[in-house]
Amino acid sequence: MGIIENAKTDERIILHNQHTIGRDRNNICILKENDVSRKHAVIYWENDSWYLTDFSTNGTKLNNSHIHHATQKLRLNDTIQFSNSYDCVWRITNCDKPNSFLIATMNSQKFIDLQNGVMFPESNPKWALFRDIQQQWIIDDGQSETRLIGGEKYRIDNEEYIFIENECLAETRKNIDITKDACFQLILSSDEENVSARIKVNDLILDLGTRAYNHLLLHLARVRKNDIESGVTENASGWIDISNLNRSLSKEVLKDVDEYYINNLIYRLRKSLIDLPPFGHLFTNIVERKRGQLRFGLSNFEIEKEGAYA
């Protein structure tokens, strides 16, 4: 994500995809110096780069060169000065594309970069933050899922954060198009002891391999398949109580299964998808959750056994 850092105080500011700067309180970045205009400048993301446009009365300095009512492309380590005061000198420390993020309400220097999705905390995850099939951000606390709303506050790991939605619309649309063309495939061995999983996006195969969480996916996919064939509506199909899932899955994997075990499988699955290039992160909602229930999250899937659909 784009970040600028104050040369005097080391304060960091995460750039929004349209980041307005000036004295007016409606700006994202508010500067109080008298020679800063009410609507001084905007830094924005376009065509895979950051740009600065000056709207001010007195102009802006970019690498000590004066620009006035003009636009300049920004690069890593560029310095920007919005006022004659040294307090308003900023350096660009990150030129990556804008991402949505969570910023702590009590410490603006503490934030969670959501990137393509994160497990938090990384060492022992208790929360999963990812995008659903509509590319809306979701937080899963192990009990239920909540859709994040821009500007709203959420408590994570005993800290209050504000969610800042910061994706580019064009990229969001592209991601939705990719998921529409995808099919999730589960392939069983003849004895069903091993289950492999992959995602087919046109001619591209994203291989999830043979993992323990594939047995969970298989069970959930079969429940949804049976519901659909029985005429259950799309929104209602596939949901299964976790208590029933624990009993059924215990018989299939020949070991005791509890809610902690299920959650651990789901976190491992989501981490694998987040880390699977190039599009794995678009399918992190493969398991949907509501209080006390789970279901297979995609409607386009296939279950295959020895070359035939099962």
C-alpha atoms as one frame of an Amber mdcrd trajectory, in Angstrom:
protein
   0.000   0.000   0.000   1.079   3.589  -0.547   2.645   5.219   2.533   4.104
   8.666   3.155   6.227   9.455   6.199   6.801  12.819   7.847  10.457  13.879
   7.648  10.378  15.495  11.098   8.089  13.319  13.219   8.304   9.953  11.382
   4.494   9.854  11.400   3.207   7.457   8.744   0.073   7.996   6.677  -1.491
   5.258   4.571  -2.633   6.666   1.252  -6.258   6.217   0.253  -6.789   5.639
  -3.458  -8.053   9.255  -3.602  -6.145  11.004  -0.802  -7.100  14.662  -0.370
  -4.806  17.075   1.495  -5.452  20.564   2.877  -6.643  22.726   5.771 -10.330
  21.920   5.299 -11.547  19.373   7.841 -13.188  17.310   5.087  -9.785  16.320
   3.707  -8.356  12.909   4.542  -5.040  14.514   5.530  -5.595  17.804   7.419
  -2.660  20.244   7.604  -3.019  23.354   9.783  -0.264  25.603   8.388  -1.543
  28.976   7.136   0.125  28.695   3.719  -1.629  25.379   3.029  -4.802  25.841
   0.982  -8.170  24.529   2.161  -8.113  22.026  -0.706  -4.400  21.898  -1.410
  -3.700  18.695  -3.348  -4.739  15.129  -4.036  -2.609  11.994  -4.278  -4.355
   9.249  -6.227  -3.790   5.800  -7.760  -4.225   5.408 -11.516  -2.723   3.127
 -14.189  -0.648   1.229 -11.608   1.058   4.356 -10.273   0.581   7.133  -7.717
   0.103  10.725  -8.916  -0.047  14.118  -7.210  -2.195  16.985  -8.479  -1.787
  20.460  -6.962  -4.861  22.699  -6.586  -3.367  25.218  -4.165  -2.731  28.945
  -4.145   0.955  28.686  -3.249   1.890  25.415  -4.962   3.620  22.255  -3.776
   7.269  21.237  -3.849   8.112  17.819  -5.259  11.799  16.955  -4.754  12.386
  20.728  -4.282  10.814  21.526  -7.662   7.777  23.813  -7.542   4.553  22.542
  -9.125   1.378  24.605  -9.338  -1.976  23.430 -10.709  -0.186  20.509 -12.356
   0.048  16.713 -12.034   3.210  14.697 -11.448   3.844  10.967 -11.185   5.257
   9.907  -7.823   8.093   7.486  -7.145   9.609   5.778  -4.145  11.621   8.156
  -1.893  10.190  11.303  -3.515   9.813  14.194  -1.069   6.661  16.322  -1.034
   6.367  19.687   0.755   2.935  21.277   1.100   4.073  24.315   3.080   7.186
  26.409   3.751   7.195  24.758   7.172   9.526  21.772   7.536   6.690  20.082
   9.438   4.959  19.545   6.082   7.725  17.617   4.358   6.812  14.025   3.568
   8.713  11.172   1.952   7.123   8.360  -0.042   8.189   5.110   1.646   5.895
   2.702  -0.180   4.510   2.912  -3.725   2.477  -0.314  -3.781  -1.155  -0.320
  -4.900  -3.806   0.752  -2.373  -5.277  -1.955  -0.142  -8.098  -1.941   2.346
  -6.868  -1.787   5.930  -7.836  -1.538   9.585  -6.347   1.286  11.655  -6.317
   1.355  15.451  -8.538   4.077  16.937  -6.105   4.797  19.797  -2.915   4.644
  17.740  -2.980   5.841  14.124   0.451   4.276  13.577  -0.902   0.774  14.215
  -2.710  -0.823  11.312  -3.527  -4.162   9.682  -2.831  -4.285   5.947  -5.493
  -6.644   4.603  -3.657  -7.243   1.305  -5.305 -10.335  -0.225  -6.566 -11.470
   3.183  -4.901 -12.085   6.536  -5.028 -14.485   9.457  -4.662 -12.598  12.748
  -2.572 -12.927  14.785  -0.333 -14.810  12.381   1.295 -17.051  15.025  -2.001
 -18.336  16.463  -4.878 -17.037  14.313  -8.225 -16.385  15.949  -9.602 -14.093
  13.257  -9.686 -14.458   9.488 -10.177 -11.391   7.300 -10.931 -12.084   3.652
 -13.171 -11.151   0.718 -16.295 -13.083  -0.225 -17.389 -13.944  -3.750 -18.805
 -10.410  -4.188 -15.423  -9.034  -3.081 -16.853  -7.662   0.171 -14.580  -7.878
   3.213 -15.535 -10.427   5.877 -14.226 -11.038   9.393 -14.567 -14.558  10.815
 -14.036 -14.814  14.581 -14.449 -18.595  14.734 -18.125 -18.289  15.689 -19.734
 -16.161  12.995 -18.923 -13.991   9.984 -19.432 -10.223   9.823 -19.292  -8.089
   6.691 -17.008  -5.101   7.238 -18.411  -1.641   6.524 -16.187   1.299   5.694
 -15.767   3.701   8.625 -17.217   1.261  11.175 -15.313   0.096  14.284 -14.408
  -3.523  15.090 -12.686  -5.108  18.070  -9.865  -7.505  17.212  -7.417  -8.982
  19.710  -8.496  -6.527  22.454  -7.920  -3.512  20.187 -10.486  -1.287  18.461
  -9.950  -0.694  14.734 -11.681   1.349  12.023 -12.132  -0.355   8.656 -10.977
   1.679   5.640 -12.202   0.303   2.321  -9.492   1.200  -0.173  -9.736  -1.053
  -3.232  -9.843   0.251  -6.779 -13.209  -0.345  -8.463 -11.656  -1.634 -11.696
  -9.696  -4.333  -9.857 -12.751  -5.368  -7.843 -14.730  -5.847 -11.065 -11.896
  -7.892 -12.595 -11.792 -10.176  -9.553 -15.558 -10.751  -9.679 -15.267 -11.726
 -13.352 -12.570 -14.283 -12.487 -14.651 -15.972  -9.789 -17.681 -16.190 -12.095
 -15.693 -18.371 -14.515 -14.211 -20.664 -11.845 -15.092 -24.209 -10.822 -13.973
 -25.828  -7.563 -13.127 -29.502  -8.095 -12.795 -32.235  -5.461 -11.158 -35.478
  -6.681 -11.516 -38.642  -4.595  -9.337 -41.736  -4.563 -11.211 -44.999  -5.186
 -11.378 -45.754  -1.442 -12.102 -42.095  -0.585  -9.205 -42.046   1.868  -7.528
 -39.249  -0.073  -9.205 -36.110  -1.383  -7.421 -33.565  -3.540  -8.780 -30.145
  -4.444  -8.176 -27.660  -7.212  -9.750 -24.571  -8.698 -10.175 -24.370 -12.464
 -10.263 -20.837 -13.882 -10.689 -21.241 -17.665  -7.445 -23.027 -18.671  -5.646
 -22.246 -15.407  -5.498 -24.841 -12.610  -4.885 -23.724  -8.994  -3.827 -26.861
  -7.133  -4.611 -27.146  -3.417  -3.162 -30.647  -3.227  -4.234 -33.419  -0.856
  -4.837 -31.994   2.616  -6.853 -32.898   5.726  -9.180 -29.934   5.189 -10.299
 -31.426   1.857 -12.342 -34.014   3.768 -14.225 -31.141   5.400 -14.783 -29.536
   1.984 -16.012 -32.838   0.553 -18.537 -33.318   3.342 -19.851 -29.757   3.035
 -20.007 -29.983  -0.772 -22.039 -33.201  -0.588 -24.516 -31.633   1.832 -24.988
 -28.683  -0.499 -25.256 -30.942  -3.560 -27.961 -33.046  -1.882 -29.894 -29.943
  -0.827 -29.804 -28.483  -4.341 -30.987 -31.774  -5.846 -33.826 -31.835  -3.292
 -35.012 -28.417  -4.414 -33.703 -26.357  -1.495 -33.231 -22.712  -2.480 -29.764
 -21.304  -3.175 -29.611 -19.208   0.012 -30.810 -22.048   2.244 -28.896 -24.959
   0.704 -25.862 -26.566   2.274 -26.069 -25.356   5.865 -25.176 -27.938   8.513
 -25.051 -27.630  12.302 -21.481 -27.860  13.579 -22.515 -30.467  16.167 -23.865
 -32.706  13.379 -20.787 -31.994  11.274 -18.490 -33.055  14.122 -20.237 -36.424
  14.442 -20.361 -37.087  10.703 -16.777 -36.061  10.037 -15.517 -38.127  12.996
 -16.879 -41.242  11.299 -15.294 -40.318   7.971 -11.788 -39.517   9.260 -11.883
 -42.169  12.046 -10.933 -39.741  14.819 -12.735 -37.519  17.294 -13.591 -34.170
  15.755 -14.627 -31.095  17.736 -15.235 -27.412  16.972 -11.603 -26.497  17.674
 -10.451 -29.073  15.120 -12.942 -27.777  12.529 -11.833 -24.168  13.062  -8.204
 -25.182  12.730  -8.948 -26.848   9.381 -10.789 -23.750   8.158  -7.940 -21.405
   9.163  -5.378 -23.650   7.463  -7.529 -23.808   4.327  -7.934 -20.036   4.175
  -4.220 -19.467   4.733  -3.443 -21.868   1.852  -5.839 -20.016  -0.440  -4.460
 -16.594   0.496  -0.954 -17.831  -0.328  -1.936 -19.612  -3.586  -0.952 -17.490
  -6.632  -2.305 -15.905  -8.679  -6.000 -16.049  -7.746  -6.320 -18.332  -4.725
  -7.196 -15.421  -2.443 -10.377 -14.806  -4.439 -11.818 -18.087  -3.100 -11.091
 -17.675   0.629 -14.829 -17.795   1.342 -14.986 -21.449   0.239 -16.431 -22.167
   3.705 -19.231 -19.863   4.850 -20.169 -19.544   8.484 -23.102 -18.304  10.481
 -23.592 -18.864  14.177 -23.531 -22.607  14.842 -23.557 -23.592  11.151 -21.224
 -24.029   8.169 -21.675 -24.618   4.455 -19.693 -24.983   1.224 -19.457 -21.410
  -0.054 -19.391 -21.815  -3.847 -22.271 -22.870  -6.042 -20.076 -23.987  -8.981
 -18.287 -27.176  -7.907 -17.671 -30.762  -9.012 -17.047 -33.961  -7.048 -15.166
 -36.510  -9.118 -14.224 -40.107  -8.358 -12.195 -42.302 -10.750 -13.218 -40.178
 -13.722 -16.937 -40.068 -12.920 -18.922 -37.506 -10.948 -19.963 -38.662  -7.478
